[in-house]
Amino acid sequence: MPSDLRVIATNSPVRSLRLALTAVTAFAASAVALAFLVLPIAALLTHLPPGRMLDEFGNPVVRDAVLVSVETSAIAQAAVLVLGTPLAYLLATRRFRGRSLVVTAVELPIVLPPAVAGIGLLVAFGRLGLLGGAFSALGIDVAFNKAAVVLAVAFVAGPIYIRTAMAAFAAIDTRLVMASRTLGAGPVRTFFRIVVPLAASGLSAGAALALARGLGEFGATIMFAGSLRGVTQTLPLAIYAEFDVNLDVAIAIGALFVIATAAILMSLKITTRWRSSPPTSPFLAATSSSR
C-alpha cells in the first residue's frame, strides 16, 4: 500500500472521531443554551395551577395595570409610528453634514440605562426641568401622570423602531422610487404607494419590537412617572409592587407578559411570511392603478 494511502487510512478513524466529538459538543452547548433560555419561562408559566392563574388574572391590581399599559402603550406606539417613520426615511435616504451625530442621538436611548433615561426625562420635562417652566405657564404637568408614562415608553421604544425602519428603507431599490417619480407620481404618493409597501416587513418588525419593548419598560417609567396604581402603574411596575405583597399576583402578571409578548412575536412572524408569500410587486400594482 502506498504511504499516502496508509496515512489516509490511519487518519480516517481519527478524523471521524473528531467530527463526532465536535458534533456532540455543539449539540450539548446548544441544548444548555436553549434550556437556560426556556426553563425560566416554562417555570413562570407552570408555577401556578391554571385555575389559580386565571383567578389572579382577575385581581384588581392586574386589571388596573393592564388598562394603564394598554392605554399608554397604544398612545406611545402611535406617536412613534407617526413621528418616527418620516425621521427614519430621512436618515435612510439623505446624506447631510452631521448625519452621524443625529443617528447617534437616535441610537443613544437604546443603550442608556433605563434609570438614566428616566432622570433625563425628569430634568427635561419635569416641573423643575428644562421645559418645566414653559409647561407650568401653560398649565401642563407631564411628570408623575399618564403623560409621563407615554413619554417614557416612547423614549425607550422609539429608537428601536426608527433604527429598524432605517434599515428597511435603506434596502429599497432606489430605481423603483425613481421610476415612480418619472411616471408622474408625486413624492407623497410614491412614499405611500411604493416605499411603504416595499419596506412593510421591516416596518412591521420594528413596530412589534418597539411595542414589546415599550410594554416591558420599567426603569424610566418609575423614575419619571412613579408607580401609582390605576394611574401610572404599568405591568412591570405592578410586578415590582406585588413582589413582596403577593408573589402569586407577580407571577401571574409575569405569565401574562410572556403570553402577550409571545403573541406579538408570533403575529410578526405570521405577518412577515404572509407579506413575502405573494409574488406580486407593489410597484406594478401602483403603476397599473394609475393608468
Steps between C-alpha positions, in 0.01 A plus 500: 500500500643841408601722793236766420221245509629360830492852653146557377386162634662573836357851530149410385382351835666785690332756280162331540546497877586870501196583289280297730640671810453841338140420413426372853662807658306738275174317575567504874585871497184575300289295739641682804443842341144409397419358842638813667267715291191281518501378861425837670211562261365147546530531878313830493216351297471182707566624854131562571218258416295619199195571714699706747671683215164599350377616838804724542441648154174638643677671789425876504873577504547302179197658332611853585855434379374348175279801430780748570749302288264461205395866501846650536670253265238561230549877516878469509499253211287730287734791572804288416354391166377844398815691598761227465419384146581833327817536708611147412436563129692827511801344670494198267479690172680827560866578561576829671758655728454380855296194403721272710434712806126488439506122458706467819248716687220273374684184604618625839177425692531136394819451702431744783410345837125543554560690825714751310224538243250568779717763664559662162126521435444641847756781466378576148122493540445498878364794696850621585655379176622667184151548356317484833450875522345518155268209571401645837414834336267311267350305787650173378659247734667202335666339801353221714190452287399303190661755272831421670446128437435569131816711471709236679370219280549701180852603604625146554299325226512762225869460412453126448231564240691783335820297466314201354304723265821664381637160400174414322494827304870474411444154348248628242616507140518872420430427133140413590460832677649690208280312255192598697604865495575478128149367434355808665435392858571767756728449802212438740330247273830330429570472869165344590450290184856383435736559792277394789378173337856403407621568854190357669670190637777700665257761628278231649798339670612831645150583619461162670838524672427855612161396637649210694777723635252768600276255684800379699636843590572535872792724598417818310132472592553463874751789503288740295141388563510318832289193582147617578246222467244572233692807385862420414547144625564293188542122496875500580444745787216284630734200510747701705229630733344156558825307536511544878123519546355213296748291305223313319374825350852591386542157342162526327593839354831356383320211331260745337799694374651186347173418324457854368855538368494150349177594320664817367803311370290221345270748329809674363632174355163412349459847350852495357444162334163611366648816351791315339287220352326679209724544194337832410684832506357807678658710227311316226176533695555871546586567137212292366249682719627838386427433135 
